[in-house]
Amino acid sequence: MTKEVRLLFITSLTLLIYALSIFFDKDAFLFPFPLNQFIVLIVSAQFTFWNFKKYKLASILMLIIGLLSTLGNEFYWSIFLNYESMTVFSNTIITDIFQLLSGIITIVLGILFVSKQNRALNYLLSSFFCFTFIAGLIISTPLFSSLLLSISYFILTISVRIKPVFKPIHIFWILLLTLEASKFISILFNK
């Protein structure tokens, strides 16, 4: 087991244990999905640290995705801003811009992965990924948005499993799938 797989396994196991503890305590199956962006930031920073020499561009893009998605979540801004400042800040489009940039970089990273695969099937999967990912970003209903994003990450996970490129950081897509699927499950079962 590589250190990247071990990190992904520990992260997933921690999320599952958290959700099970909430289930046994409150009879609700909740993952800590407000922390997903921060988890992406921490894991992508570790992947970048381990693999920067080998995959400079892919590592930097992963790190940027983690940073932008964290900055795009108002939850983290509320830690540093007081109530009045947070109220004003919530009415701006700053977090939306960070989320949009994170989405664009995610598509760029997905295209980078697929471009190294050079297979017609992978190009088709990449098209489906882009379509479902963009639809997931546009749709404002949290349940359907999370479902479409989970599907898009699943599609790219399948693509990089068919022909792995950028090994071992290709499992970054499994991390994104795991986190988005946990969010979808939390929303679905706790409506």
Backbone torsions as a table, in degrees:
resi	resn	phi	psi	omega
1	MET	NA	125.0	179.8
2	THR	-74.2	163.8	-180.0
3	LYS	-65.1	-30.8	177.4
4	GLU	-67.6	-43.1	177.8
5	VAL	-65.5	-40.1	178.4
6	ARG	-61.2	-43.2	178.5
7	LEU	-63.3	-43.2	178.4
8	LEU	-63.6	-41.2	179.5
9	PHE	-64.1	-45.7	179.7
10	ILE	-63.5	-40.9	178.3
11	THR	-62.4	-48.1	-179.4
12	SER	-64.2	-41.5	179.3
13	LEU	-64.6	-39.3	177.4
14	THR	-62.4	-43.8	178.1
15	LEU	-62.1	-42.5	-179.4
16	LEU	-66.3	-42.7	178.7
17	ILE	-63.4	-40.6	176.8
18	TYR	-60.3	-48.1	-178.3
19	ALA	-63.6	-40.0	178.6
20	LEU	-67.2	-37.3	178.3
21	SER	-65.2	-38.3	175.9
22	ILE	-66.7	-40.1	-179.9
23	PHE	-61.6	-46.2	-178.9
24	PHE	-71.6	-26.4	-178.7
25	ASP	-87.2	-42.8	-172.0
26	LYS	-119.7	1.5	-176.4
27	ASP	57.3	35.7	175.6
28	ALA	-133.8	136.5	-178.3
29	PHE	-96.7	90.9	-175.8
30	LEU	-119.6	127.3	170.5
31	PHE	-93.1	156.2	-179.8
32	PRO	-80.8	60.7	-172.7
33	PHE	-66.2	-19.5	172.4
34	PRO	-64.3	-18.0	178.4
35	LEU	-90.4	-0.9	-175.6
36	ASN	-56.1	-45.3	-177.7
37	GLN	-64.2	-39.5	178.3
38	PHE	-67.0	-37.3	176.5
39	ILE	-63.3	-42.5	177.0
40	VAL	-60.5	-42.0	179.6
41	LEU	-62.2	-48.0	-177.7
42	ILE	-65.6	-46.5	-178.3
43	VAL	-67.4	-41.8	179.2
44	SER	-66.4	-34.6	176.2
45	ALA	-64.4	-40.7	178.4
46	GLN	-68.0	-43.5	176.4
47	PHE	-59.5	-41.6	179.2
48	THR	-63.9	-43.3	178.8
49	PHE	-59.8	-42.8	-177.2
50	TRP	-76.1	-30.3	-168.2
51	ASN	-124.8	13.1	-175.6
52	PHE	-61.6	-41.6	-178.3
53	LYS	-62.6	-35.6	-176.4
54	LYS	-83.4	-40.5	-175.9
55	TYR	-132.4	76.4	-174.9
56	LYS	-61.0	-55.5	-174.9
57	LEU	-64.2	-48.3	-179.7
58	ALA	-62.4	-39.4	179.4
59	SER	-65.1	-44.2	179.7
60	ILE	-64.5	-41.6	179.1
61	LEU	-63.5	-40.4	176.7
62	MET	-61.1	-44.3	-179.5
63	LEU	-64.5	-40.3	178.4
64	ILE	-64.5	-40.3	176.9
65	ILE	-59.5	-46.4	179.1
66	GLY	-61.2	-43.9	-179.1
67	LEU	-67.4	-47.7	-178.4
68	LEU	-66.4	-39.4	179.3
69	SER	-68.0	-33.6	175.8
70	THR	-67.6	-43.7	178.3
71	LEU	-68.4	-21.1	178.8
72	GLY	-84.3	1.7	-180.0
73	ASN	-106.9	118.7	-178.3
74	GLU	-63.5	-23.0	179.0
75	PHE	-54.3	-42.1	-177.2
76	TYR	-76.6	-32.2	177.3
77	TRP	-66.7	-31.7	-178.7
78	SER	-67.0	-17.3	176.9
79	ILE	-69.1	-36.3	-173.8
80	PHE	-100.0	-18.9	-176.9
81	LEU	-106.6	142.9	176.0
82	ASN	-75.8	176.8	-172.7
83	TYR	-59.3	-46.9	-177.8
84	GLU	-65.3	-45.2	179.5
85	SER	-65.0	-37.1	180.0
86	MET	-68.1	-36.5	177.2
87	THR	-62.3	-45.2	178.0
88	VAL	-66.0	-44.3	-178.4
89	PHE	-62.3	-37.7	-179.4
90	SER	-63.8	-25.2	-179.5
91	ASN	-85.9	-0.4	177.6
92	THR	-94.1	173.8	179.8
93	ILE	-102.9	14.8	-175.5
94	ILE	-60.5	-48.0	-179.4
95	THR	-66.8	-33.1	177.0
96	ASP	-64.5	-38.2	178.0
97	ILE	-64.8	-43.4	177.7
98	PHE	-61.7	-41.2	178.9
99	GLN	-66.0	-40.6	178.1
100	LEU	-63.1	-46.3	178.5
101	LEU	-63.0	-39.3	176.6
102	SER	-61.6	-42.7	177.9
103	GLY	-63.0	-42.6	178.9
104	ILE	-63.1	-44.7	-180.0
105	ILE	-66.6	-34.5	176.9
106	THR	-62.8	-42.9	177.4
107	ILE	-64.2	-42.1	178.6
108	VAL	-61.0	-43.5	178.7
109	LEU	-64.2	-41.4	177.4
110	GLY	-61.3	-42.6	178.4
111	ILE	-66.4	-37.4	177.2
112	LEU	-60.8	-44.4	178.9
113	PHE	-62.3	-47.0	-176.8
114	VAL	-68.4	-34.7	-178.7
115	SER	-63.9	-26.5	178.1
116	LYS	-80.3	-14.7	-176.5
117	GLN	-83.2	-32.7	176.3
118	ASN	51.5	50.8	175.5
119	ARG	-135.1	144.2	-179.2
120	ALA	-62.0	-41.4	179.8
121	LEU	-61.1	-40.8	-179.7
122	ASN	-68.1	-34.3	176.0
123	TYR	-66.4	-38.3	176.8
124	LEU	-64.9	-45.5	177.6
125	LEU	-61.7	-37.5	178.1
126	SER	-63.3	-39.5	177.8
127	SER	-63.4	-44.3	176.9
128	PHE	-62.7	-40.5	177.5
129	PHE	-58.3	-51.3	-178.3
130	CYS	-59.7	-44.7	-179.1
131	PHE	-62.3	-50.7	-177.9
132	THR	-69.6	-34.2	179.5
133	PHE	-66.3	-47.0	178.9
134	ILE	-63.5	-41.3	177.0
135	ALA	-62.0	-39.8	178.3
136	GLY	-64.6	-32.9	177.4
137	LEU	-75.2	-32.7	-175.7
138	ILE	-78.7	-40.4	-176.4
139	ILE	-66.4	132.9	-175.2
140	SER	-93.6	-11.4	177.4
141	THR	-74.8	119.4	-175.2
142	PRO	-57.3	-39.5	-177.7
143	LEU	-65.0	-49.7	-178.1
144	PHE	-72.2	-34.1	176.3
145	SER	-62.3	-46.6	179.4
146	SER	-65.7	-36.6	177.1
147	LEU	-63.1	-47.5	-179.1
148	LEU	-65.7	-38.9	177.7
149	LEU	-66.7	-38.6	176.8
150	SER	-63.0	-42.4	178.2
151	ILE	-63.0	-42.6	-178.6
152	SER	-63.8	-43.2	178.1
153	TYR	-66.9	-34.7	177.3
154	PHE	-63.9	-41.7	179.4
155	ILE	-60.8	-46.3	-179.0
156	LEU	-71.8	-31.0	174.9
157	THR	-62.8	-43.6	176.7
158	ILE	-61.3	-43.7	-178.9
159	SER	-59.2	-46.5	-178.6
160	VAL	-77.7	-14.6	173.4
161	ARG	-81.4	-31.1	178.2
162	ILE	-65.3	-49.2	177.4
163	LYS	-137.1	93.9	-177.3
164	PRO	-64.6	131.1	172.0
165	VAL	-129.6	159.2	-178.0
166	PHE	55.8	40.0	177.9
167	LYS	-66.0	137.3	5.1
168	PRO	-98.4	5.6	-176.5
169	ILE	-79.7	0.4	176.6
170	HIS	-64.3	-18.3	179.0
171	ILE	-74.8	-2.5	173.0
172	PHE	-55.7	-35.1	179.9
173	TRP	-69.0	-32.0	176.1
174	ILE	-67.4	-38.4	176.0
175	LEU	-60.3	-48.9	-179.7
176	LEU	-61.6	-40.1	177.4
177	LEU	-63.2	-46.0	-179.3
178	THR	-60.0	-45.8	-178.0
179	LEU	-67.9	-43.8	-179.2
180	GLU	-69.8	-37.5	177.1
181	ALA	-65.4	-37.2	177.4
182	SER	-65.5	-36.7	176.0
183	LYS	-65.3	-44.9	179.0
184	PHE	-59.9	-44.5	179.9
185	ILE	-63.5	-42.2	179.3
186	SER	-62.3	-42.8	179.6
187	ILE	-69.2	-42.9	-175.9
188	LEU	-64.0	-45.7	-174.2
189	PHE	-89.3	-0.6	-178.8
190	ASN	-129.9	38.4	178.9
191	LYS	-78.8	NA	NA
